[in-house]
Amino acid sequence: MSGPARREAVTALLDEILPGGLPPGWADGRPLVEAGLDSVAVLTLVAELETRLGLHLDGADLSAENFGTLGALCALVARRAEGA
């Protein structure tokens, strides 16, 4: 999956999970907590990433660093998609 397609897939999941969706034009470095991402949403997001994108996330992946921003989340998806 290319970078733009990956970002689109992650954004689509966030649109479904976050209350009110992810606002258009969300900057990669802007904290997702500002869009309503909380611990329950993270758990839902993890399940959807694993189910829909076929990723395997482990406990070490579940950090504020990886889920803090859209850019960090896309980077995590890229690493896991490559098997890292």
C-alpha positions in Angstrom: 0.0 0.0 0.0 1.4 3.4 -1.0 1.8 6.3 1.4 -1.3 8.2 0.2 -3.4 5.0 0.1 -2.2 4.1 3.6 -3.1 7.6 4.9 -6.5 7.4 3.2 -7.2 4.0 4.8 -6.2 5.2 8.3 -8.2 8.4 7.8 -11.3 6.4 6.8 -11.0 4.3 9.9 -10.7 7.3 12.1 -13.7 8.9 10.4 -15.7 5.8 11.4 -14.4 5.6 15.0 -14.1 9.1 16.2 -17.1 11.0 17.4 -17.9 13.3 14.5 -15.2 11.8 12.4 -11.8 13.2 11.6 -12.1 16.8 10.4 -11.1 17.4 6.8 -7.5 18.6 6.3 -6.3 17.2 9.6 -2.5 17.8 9.8 -0.2 14.8 10.2 1.4 16.4 13.3 -1.8 17.5 15.1 -2.7 15.4 18.2 -5.5 13.0 17.6 -6.8 13.5 21.1 -8.0 16.9 19.8 -10.3 15.0 17.5 -11.6 12.8 20.3 -9.3 9.8 20.2 -9.4 8.2 23.7 -8.4 4.8 25.1 -11.7 3.2 24.0 -11.3 4.6 20.5 -7.7 3.3 20.4 -8.8 -0.2 21.2 -11.4 -0.1 18.5 -8.9 1.3 16.1 -6.4 -1.5 16.9 -9.1 -4.1 16.2 -10.0 -2.5 12.9 -6.4 -2.1 11.8 -5.9 -5.8 12.4 -9.1 -6.9 10.8 -9.3 -4.6 7.8 -5.7 -4.1 7.0 -4.4 -7.5 8.1 -1.9 -6.0 10.6 -0.6 -7.6 13.8 -0.1 -5.1 16.5 1.5 -6.1 19.8 1.7 -4.5 23.2 4.8 -2.5 22.4 2.9 -0.9 19.5 0.2 0.5 21.9 1.9 3.7 22.9 0.9 7.3 22.9 3.8 7.9 20.5 2.3 5.6 17.9 -1.3 6.8 18.3 -0.6 10.4 19.1 -0.8 11.9 15.6 -2.1 10.9 12.2 1.5 10.9 10.9 2.7 8.6 13.7 -0.2 6.3 13.2 0.4 6.1 9.5 4.1 5.4 10.2 3.1 2.5 12.5 0.8 1.1 9.9 3.7 1.3 7.3 6.1 -0.5 9.7 3.7 -3.3 10.5 2.6 -3.7 6.8 6.3 -4.3 6.0 6.5 -6.9 8.8 8.7 -4.8 11.1 
